[in-house]
């Protein structure tokens, strides 16, 4: 009995170590080349500049401000997160990954990496956005929760679809086409919740939207890791 | 063979009856007037669109479980029919919206949902056409179809939050009882629903047979 429990614990530990190894490998590759971070950040900052140049300080409506922020974040996510498996496919390292890791480990590792990437982008873009759009009464805690929960849902769905798209032709155009209809619920709720965070004095009073984003994240992680096995194994 | 012809004849007469019922037998609704007759066509078409979506999900799951190519044929065929019915539902809905609300399109919750279903179907076929390897195509499209279906309840849940509705369903169905549909209207409506479902299943069977013959010619064992 004790023996059994012990092996269970070591299995879990091994599983976690493999996941960490996948993340570490991606972080290292990213640190050396800075491909995804550079391209996504540049894209984000450029589109932010375009938006704020064209509008100046004229937009005062929190609804429009929130929508603009999410349009920028959505498209940069589409650019950056699709690369998770496309780059493996291009370098021919997909089979190596298949050999050394189980599908679940690869999925969770890649998803965490995408999540980190998205959070880094958000950490840089949202303060800039807040400054450029001259947003004053912002509720930081609520705002941050909206960002983190939406990032979780986005990265789970995008990781699965990245693996799908990596095996297809015309990936760059196909990825947003596949992702948008599936991500619409997150997108709509995130815009509304962001609007709430920058306009209402006490957004915590009614935190339905956060629960919704959390549920979406959980379902997409479970669904994604279950379906990923079919996509990944040949 | 003979049975199939009899079935065809019955469904033809049935649909003719639905047409007659829709325009002569049933009265028009109190508030909406003559435009309300679109309910006998628009609602069944939208129902078929959802039904096809569910069937595609079911065939995709069965395909991933068993890896039998014919299940992929079924999933594709029902999704293709679903796409057509989805387009029909969008158009009939827009026609009704124009006459009832004055605009073809105003982002009513139902219009949002049907747009998303339309986008999912189009993405599904976009994915199918861009994977050259057949076995991979079957696998990936099944995965996408399942993922889209699993996340669809969120959409159904969230849309009424964000957009306010003018759709007759939300006005007619006050607390679950149909206040504005009288007996004759309800009868024609359910006859029409059954008739459309039958026509859909018939179309589905024929297209699945054709598709299977095409794939057999390509050397697939379906």
HADDOCK unambig.tbl for C-alpha pairs under 7 A between the chains (distance, minus, plus):
assign (segid A and resid 164 and name CA) (segid B and resid 140 and name CA) 6.11 0.50 0.50
assign (segid A and resid 168 and name CA) (segid B and resid 130 and name CA) 5.67 0.50 0.50
assign (segid A and resid 168 and name CA) (segid B and resid 131 and name CA) 4.67 0.50 0.50
assign (segid A and resid 169 and name CA) (segid B and resid 130 and name CA) 5.24 0.50 0.50
assign (segid A and resid 169 and name CA) (segid B and resid 131 and name CA) 6.14 0.50 0.50
assign (segid A and resid 170 and name CA) (segid B and resid 130 and name CA) 6.86 0.50 0.50
assign (segid A and resid 177 and name CA) (segid B and resid 123 and name CA) 5.82 0.50 0.50
assign (segid A and resid 178 and name CA) (segid B and resid 123 and name CA) 5.26 0.50 0.50
assign (segid A and resid 181 and name CA) (segid B and resid 116 and name CA) 5.61 0.50 0.50
assign (segid A and resid 181 and name CA) (segid B and resid 119 and name CA) 5.97 0.50 0.50
assign (segid A and resid 181 and name CA) (segid B and resid 120 and name CA) 5.72 0.50 0.50
assign (segid A and resid 182 and name CA) (segid B and resid 148 and name CA) 5.76 0.50 0.50
assign (segid A and resid 182 and name CA) (segid B and resid 151 and name CA) 6.66 0.50 0.50
assign (segid A and resid 185 and name CA) (segid B and resid 154 and name CA) 6.24 0.50 0.50
assign (segid A and resid 185 and name CA) (segid B and resid 155 and name CA) 5.25 0.50 0.50
assign (segid A and resid 185 and name CA) (segid B and resid 158 and name CA) 6.53 0.50 0.50
assign (segid A and resid 223 and name CA) (segid B and resid 147 and name CA) 6.93 0.50 0.50
assign (segid A and resid 227 and name CA) (segid B and resid 143 and name CA) 6.31 0.50 0.50
assign (segid A and resid 231 and name CA) (segid B and resid 140 and name CA) 6.44 0.50 0.50
